[in-house]
Amino acid sequence: MPQVTNGSVGYSSIPDSTCVTKTIKAANNQIRGIAVSYGNISTLSPKLREFVEKNAELCRPSQIHICDGSEAENDQLTRLMVSRGMIKPLPKYKNCWLALTNPKDVARVEGRTFMCSKNKRDTIPQTKPGVTGALGNWMSLEDMEKNIQERFPGCMEGQTMYVIPFSMGPVGSPLAKLGVELTDSPYVVSSMRIMTKMGAPALKALSNNCDFVKALHALGTPASGQHEYPSWPCDPERTIILHNAEKNEIVSYGSGYGGNSLLGKKCFALRIGSCIARKEGWLAEHMLILGITNPAGVKRYIVAAFPSACGKTNLAMLQSTLPGYKIECVGDDIAWMKFNERTGKLHAINPENGFFGVAPGTSMETNPNAMKTMFANSVFTNVAATSDGGVFWEGMEKEISPDVAITDWHGKAWNRTKNYPAAHPNSRFCSPANQCPIIDPQWEAPEGVPIDAILFGGRRPAGVPLVYEAFDWEHGVFIGASMRSEATAAAEFKGKVIMHDPFAMRPFFGYNFGQYLEHWLSMNKKPGVQLPKIFHVNWFRKGDKGQFLWPGFGENVRVLDWILNRVENKPNTAAKTAIGYIPTTSALNLTGLDNIDLKQLFDLPKDFWTQEVKEIERYLEEQVGEDLPKSIAAQLSALKARIASS
């Protein structure tokens, strides 16, 4: 049994005087012969203790730390990370820290992320022979266990196993779910404290021996036994993320990067969450949630699905340029939605507790509310550092003095003459949501907020108009299914290729996409419900000279204004086209805007859309095949006919 001394948390590099501990000295405060150095095993329910025991035996940590989410605990972990060189203080701001990762561990690893089940068809559709499936990766349960046994035995030797109890959504909300993550990364603990309702309240909720999502994470060690970057331990060559939806289990090895290690985020909230939602009759989606109040004082809520780095956070924290409008943020990334039995409306909660946003491109010009949120109690990852104790990334050029020296995310001196970015394109800020100056008063409401409109969108430089409305629910589901967008730096793809990204969920489906579409379509069959209207938006259309046709950012409120008018069924606001309803000439409020080329913004080139239909048809035929719902196939045929006759 490892020796644990009071105040040392098991790391000889941390002097006693710098730590605050909560060690329970009882001789029986052990799990499988491993001392619990922080916390008390009596707080663990039988199911939770069994989960910890099983994985402590597998990973063999030196000690176990049961997290309570307290300030004292977070201070302790912060000091530990500083001593290891994992984070550095940013004295320009209040309680902010900079982490620089191994350059091989900077993004989600979609190619090494698997849903595991007995039958492959449960996870991914039957693709066309010879076609590689793009709607998820499948692994058998036997291979899942084999991969675990190849990586995890003894992987935490000499390290602490942290037990992180957390709730996705307000603790006790009927829409919330509980989880527990085991990890050997203090960075993960601190980040989960920001991103989830982590700590004592969640642990108390687990005490009644209820079911929870089980998540195991280990940083791992390369086969050589040596970490290339000791301050950021990982095993990038053997990184793997596995999910077993039948048992609500997540297993992640080899990566410390947020999307791969903060297992409450994409892994739980979307992959496992979508499977739970299907069983229970609700929706777990990659969507922001915002509240918008018009000049008449009428407030409505909207959700929107965009691929990563396509403006979700910017829209969620939009600063309106139209007088009289008020925007408030409920969440910027994930929405869990269920029809409310009392109102019949679709209600949504943000299951997260913080923002894990893409830093580059965020500035006082593009997203002032995000900037006002992040410079306290936050962790920045892979951004550049400044000589005055702050941070820098592309987009902040106007916000730092020219005499401030910049050190890039590789730790090298950088200046604006360099032909490469100072911050990694997928660098992040991790900040508490309650610091957002426009956080919605109802963002933690247990029953969620009522949704009136659903937006889909992406980066489409050509052909796709600024906004259009679906004809009905089925057509809206088809629009979501046929979403396409330029690839982003959030995953390992290179270049600005146009990729299919249905529902902005392509990397996050927990089960067969055809069945996912059936689940969405089934919402139309629920008795007594009020379905939201569905729209598609595209802020990124370019003109003949490569310029953006729409100013975007705060001006996007003008599109939301039109959407609200459509929700209220105001007359003479929409014209029918082959792809959906677009604003009539005078319906879009352009007061104060100059040089907006509405003709180009809403032009529907027949050759573009003829090709677009072919691309969608090929994709659905190759990737979904026999699993495609007949009503979606009918929507495709109808679109093809409308384009042909336009």
N, C-alpha and C positions, 0 to 999 in steps of 0.2 A: 504493500500500500504506500503511495507517495506521502511524504511528510508535508503537512500543510501547517504553516505557522500563522498565528493571528496577525493580520495586516498585510500578509505577503501575496495573497491571491496566487501563490504557487509560482511566481516568476521572480527569480533572484535579481533581475535587473531593476525591480521596483523597490526602492527603499520603503521600510515600514511607515515612515513619517509622511509619505506622499499618498497613502491609500486610506480609504475608508472602507471597512469591511463589515459584513453582517454574518460572521461565521457562527453557526450553531455548534457548540462544542460537545454536544451529546455524543457518546461513543457510538450510538447506533445510527447516527446521521450519515449513513453510507448507502450507496447503491451498487450492488454487486462487488462489494469490497472497495469501492472507489469513494473517497471522501467527498461530501457535499461541502464546498468551501464557502458558499454564500446561499442563504436560504435554508429551508427546512423541508425534509421529505414528507413531513406530516401534512404539508399543504397540497400534496399530490393525490388526486383521486386514484382509485385502483387502475383505471384504464390508462391514465397518464403515467402512472408509475411503471406499469407494464411496458409502455412505449419507450420510456427512458431506459429502463433496465435492459431491454432487448438490444437497444442501439449502443448503450454503454459497453455491453459485453462484446458487441461487434467492433466498435471503434477504439475501445480501450483508452479513454482519456486519462490524464493524471488526476483530474478532479472534475467536479460537476458544480455548476453555478446556476441556481434557479433564479431567473430574472424577476425583479419586482417593478422595473421601470422608473425607479426613484431618481432624484437628482444626484443623491450620493452615489448610487450605482453608476450612473452615467459619467460622473466626474472621475470615478475610479477607472472606468474603461477608457476614458479619454486620455488619462495619464499613461495608461498602459500602451495605447496606440502611439502616443508621442514618443515614448521610450523606445518603441520598436521602429520608429521612422515611418510608420504606416500613415500618419497624418501630421500636418504641420499647422501651427496656429496662424490665423490671419488677424493680426492685431488691429487692423484698420476697422474691423467690424466687431460686434458683440458676439462672443461665443461662436465663432465660425472657424472652419477647419478645411484644409486642402489635402486631398488624397491623390497620389499619382500611382497608377497601376502599372503592372507589367504590360508593355506595349502589345502583347499577344492576348490580353484580357481586357477588351475595351467595348464589347458589344454582346448582344444576345447571340447565341450560337444555334441558329435555327436548324442547321443540318445535323446537330447532335442532340436535338430535343425530340423526345419520343413519347407518344401515348402507348401504353402497354395494355393489352387485353388478350383474351383467349382467342377471339376471332378478329382477323384483320379488317373485315368489312364493317365491324362496329366502330372502327376508328377512322378509316379513310375509304372514300368511294372506290368502286371498281373502275380503274382507269382503262383507257384504250390500250390494247396490246402494243408493247414497245414504247409506251409513254411513261416517263417518270412522274409519279404523283407529286403534286405541288401543294396539296391541301392537308399537310400533316405527314408525320413519320410514324410508322407503326413498329412495335417490337413485341414479340411474344412474352408471356409472363415468365417462361423458362429462361429466355435470354436476358430479361430484366434481372432476374436473380443472379444469373451468371455474371453480368456486368457489375452488380453490387459486390459479389464475392471477389471479383478481380481487383477492386479498388478500395473497399472500405475496411476490411479487417486490419485493426491496429493503426488506422490512418490518423487517429488523434493522440497517439502516444506522445507524452511530454506536453500536451496541450490541455486546455480547459474545454469541456463541453458545456455550452450555454443552453439552458432550457428557456425558450422564449414563448410564453403564453400570450396570445393576442386575439383580438376580435376584429374581423373585417366588418366595419360598420359600427354604429353606436352599441355599446354593450347592453344587451337586453332587448334590442330592436327585433321585431318579428322578421325583419329582412336581413339581419346580421347573421354571421356564421363565425364559429370559433376555430382556432387553429393553434398548433404548437410547432415551432421550428427548433430543431436541435442543430447547433452549428459550433464550429471552433473559431469563428471570426468575430472579434469584438466590433469590427466595422459593421458587420451585419446587425449585431445587437443594437448599436447606436442608430443605424439607419432604420431598422424596424421600429424603433421607439418613435421616430418621426413619422413613418409611413403607415403605422397601424395603431389601433388602441391596444398598446402592449403593456403588460405588467400586472400589478396586483388585482385590479378589477376583473381582468380576463381570467386570471388564475382562480379567483373566487367563483366566477361563473362556471369554471370547469370542475369545481369541487363536488358538484352533484353527480359526477360520473357520467356526464353526457358524452355523446360522440363528438369528435372533432377531426379536422383535417390534419393528418400527420405528415410533417415535413422534416427531412433529414438533409443536412448540408455539410459538406467538408471541403476545405480548401485544397487538400491533397498535397502530395509531394511527387515531383517527377521521378521517373524510374532511376535516374542518376543519383537520387538522394539529395541533390543540391538545388536550391531555388536560385534561378537566374537573377531575380530581384528579391533579396531577403526581406525587404520592407513590404513586399506585396506577394506573399506565398500563394502559389496556385500551381496547377498541373495542366497547362493549356493543351498539351498534346492528347490528354486522356479525358478532357472535360466531357461530361455527359449529364443530361437532365432527363429524368424518367418520371412518368406519371401513371398511376394505377387508379383509374376512376372508380372501379368497383369497390375498392377499399379506401378511397379518398386519401391516397398516399402520394407524396412527392419525394423524389430522391435526386439530389444534385451534388455533383462532384467536380472539383477541379477549377472552378471559377469563383472569383470574389466580386465580379462585376454585378451591378444591381439587378438587372433583369434575370440573371442566372442564379443569384444568391439571396435576394430579398424575396423569399418564396411566397409571401402573401400577395405579391403583385401579379405578374402575368400568370404564374403557375397556378396559384390558388384562385385568384379573382376571375380569371378567364378560362383557363383550360379545365381545371377541376370544377370551377364555379359553373361553367356552361353545362357540364354533365349533371350537377346537382339541380340546376335550374330546369333542365329538361324533365328530370324525374318529378320535380315539384310544381311544374307549370308556370315558371317565370323566366326572365331573360337576364343573362349575365353578359354584358357587352362592353366593347372597347369604345366608350363614349364619354364625352364631357357632359356636364350638366350646368346650365346657367339659368338664372332668373332674369327676366326683362320686364320692366315696368314702363308703360307708355305715358305720354304727357297727360292722358286722362286719368292716370292712376291705376289702370288695369294691369295686373301682374300675371305673367304666364311663365312657364318653364319649358325649356327646350333641351333635347339631348342631340349630340352630333358625333358621328363616327368618321374620323379621318385617320389615315395611316400615320405612324410616328413621324414627327418633324414636318407635319403638314399644317401646323397652325392651331392645334387643339388648345394648347395653353393660351395662345394669343387670343383666341375667341372666348375661352372661358373667363378670361380676365379683361375683356374688351373695355376700352374707355371710349364711350360714345362721343361722336362728333355732332350728333343731332341734339339740339336743346330739348330738355324735358324727358329724355330717356334715361333710365337708370339700369345699369347692368350689375348683377351680383352673381358671384361664383359659388356653385355647390361642389363642383369637382372638375378636374381637367383631363381625366384619363379613363375612368371606369364607372359604369352605371349598372347597378342591379335593379331590375324593374319588375314589379308585380302588380296585377290589377287589384285595386282596393275594393274590398267587398262593400264598403259603405258608399263610396262615390262612384264606383264603376270605371274610374279613370286609372290609367297606368301610372303608378307611383314609383319614384326612383330614389335610391340612396346612393351616395358616394361611399363605397366600402373602405376607402382609404382615409388616412389621417394627415397626409402631406402631399407635396408635389415633388416628383422626381423628373424634372424638366430638362429638355435639351437647352444648354446654355448658349451656344453660338447663334447669333441672330436676335437674341433677346437684349433689348436696350430700353432706355427711357423713351425712345421714339416709337419702338414697335410694341412694347408691353410694359408701360410704366408701373402697372400694378404688380407684375411679377418682380420687377426690380425693387419695389418697396417691400415685397414679401421676404426676399431671400437673404438680406444682409444682417441677419441675426439668427442665432441658434441653428445654423445650417452647415451641411457638409457639401463641399464642392469636389468634384472628381474630374481629373484630367483637363482642367482649365489652366491657363497661364497665371503666373504670380507676378506681382508688381513690387517695386522697391519700397513703396510706402505701406506695405503690409496688406495689400488688397489682391484682387483678381482681375483678369482680363480675358476676353475672348473676342472673336470676330463679331463686329456689331457695336462694340463699346469704344470705337476709335474717338468719338466726340466726347467721351466721358472721363478720359484720363489726360492729365497734363503731358505735353510732349517731353518734358524733362524727367518723367518717371520711367525708370528702366523696367523692361519686361523680360521675364524668364519663361520660356515656353514649357509645355507639359513634359518635355523630355529632360528638363533641367538645364537647358542651354540658353545663353543670351539670345534675345530676339529683338528685331526692330521692324519697322513697317516696310523696309526695303526687301525683306525676305520674300521669297516666292512660295512659301509654304505657311500654313496657319499656325498661330501660336498655341491655340487650344485644339484638342482633338475634336473633329466634327461631331462626335457623339458625346462630348463632355457634358456633365450634368450638374444641376443644383438639387439638393435634397432639403426641403424646407417645410416647416409646420404649416398646415393649411390655415390654422386660426390666426396666423400673422398677416394673411392677405387683407388689404384694406377694404376690399369689396366682398369679403366672404358673406354669403347669404345667411340671414338670421336663422333660416330653417335648415342649414346644411347638416345638422345632426338630428333633425326631427326623426323620431323612431319610425313613423309610418312613411317617411319619405315625402317627396314633393310631386304634385300632379303634372304630368307631361302632356303638352298640347301639340308638339311637333317633333319629328325625328328628321335629322339632316344627315345625308351621306355626302362625301366629297373627297377630293384628292388633288394632286398637282397634275393638271392637264393643260399644257401650253397651247394646244390647238383644238378647235372643233367643238369643245364642250362649253355651253353658255354659262354665264355668271350664276344663274339660278334657274331651276325649273321644278315644277310640282308634279308628283305622281297622280295618275288618274284615279287610283283607288289603292286599297291596301295590297292587293296581289301585285299590282304594277309597282308599288313601292318596294315590296320584297324583291322583285326582279331587279329594280335599280340597285338595291344593296348587293344583290348577287353578282351584278355585272360591273361593279366598281373597278376602276383601273387608275393607277397613279405612278408617278416617277418613284423609283426606289430611293430609300433614304439611308443615312449612315447608322441608323439604329440597329441594323443587322449587318451581316457580313457581305452584302452585295456591293458590287462596284459599279460606278457609272450611273448615268441618269436614264436608264431604260424604263419604258412604260411596262409596269407589271400589273397583273390581275391581283386585286386585293379585296375579295368580297367581304363586305361589312367591315372593312379594316380589321378583319379577324383571321386572315390567312395564316399567320404564324400561331394562332391561339385557339383554334378549334379543338375542343375536347373530344369530339366524336364525329362521325361521318357527316360531311357537309350536306349531303342530300337530306339526311334526317334533320339536320339543323334547319334547312329551309322548310321542311314539313312542320317543324316546331313553330317557326315564325308564322307560317300560313295558318296554323291552328288557332292563333290568337283571334282571327276573324270569325271563328266559330264559337267563341265563348259567349254565353248568354249575358245580356245586360251590360256589356262593356262599351266604353267610348274610345274608339281607336284614334290615336294621334294621326295628323296628316304627315305625309312623308315628302321630303324635298331632296334635291341634289344641288350642291353649291360648288363653285370652282373660282377661287380668288386668283388663280395663277395663269389665266389665259393671256397669251401674248399676241401682239400685232405683227404686221408685215415686217417691221424693222426690229423685231425681237424685244420690244418694250412691253411691260405689263400694261394691260388695258384698264385694269381696275386698281385704285390706290391701296385697297386692302386696309388691314389694321382697324383703326377706329371707324373708318368709313363703312365697314361691314355691317354696322348697325342699320344702314339703309336697306340692306337685303333682309335683315331680321324684321324691319318695319313692314316690308312687303309680306313676309311670311306671316306675321301677326294679322295683317289685313286678310290674308287668305284663310287663316284659322277662324276668323270672325265672319268669313263668307261675304266680305264686302263686294258689292257689284262692280263690274267694269274694271276689275283689277288684273284679269288674266286673259291670255289668248291661247287657244289650243294649237299645238304643233304636233309633229310626228312623234316627238320624244316625251311630251308632257306639256303642262301649262307654263308659259313664261309671262313676265309682266307686260301689260299693255304699255303703250308709248309713254303715258303720263303716270303710270302706277308706281314707278320707282322714284322716290324722293331724291332728286339730285341738286336741291337748293344749296348754293355755295360751292358746288363742284364745277370746274371748268374742263373742257376738252375731254369729256367722256364720250367715247365712240360707241354708242349703243348698238349701232348696226353691226360692228365687228364683235362686240361682246355677246350678242345674241344670234349671230349668224350660225346657221346650221348647214354647212356645206354638204351637199348630197353625196359627193364622192367620199368625204371623210366618214359620214355615218354609214354609208354602204360598207366601207372597210371595217368600221367599228363593229357592226353587226356580225360580219364574218369572223372577226377576232373573238367576239363573245361566244358565237356559235361553236367555233373550233375549241375554245377553252372548255365550255360546258360539256361538249361531246367527248373530249379527250380526258378531262379531269373528273367528271361526275358520271357521265354515261348513263347506265340504267338506274342509277340512284337519283337522277334529276326528277323532281316532282313534275307531273304532267302539266300542272297549271303554269309552272315557270317556263316549260317548253312552249306552251301556248302563248305566253307573253312575248317570248322571243320571236315566234312566227308572226305575231301581230305587229311587232315593231318593224320587222323586215318588210312586211306588206305596206306599212305606213310610209316608210322611207322610200320604197320603190315608187309609190304613187305621189310623193311630195313634189 
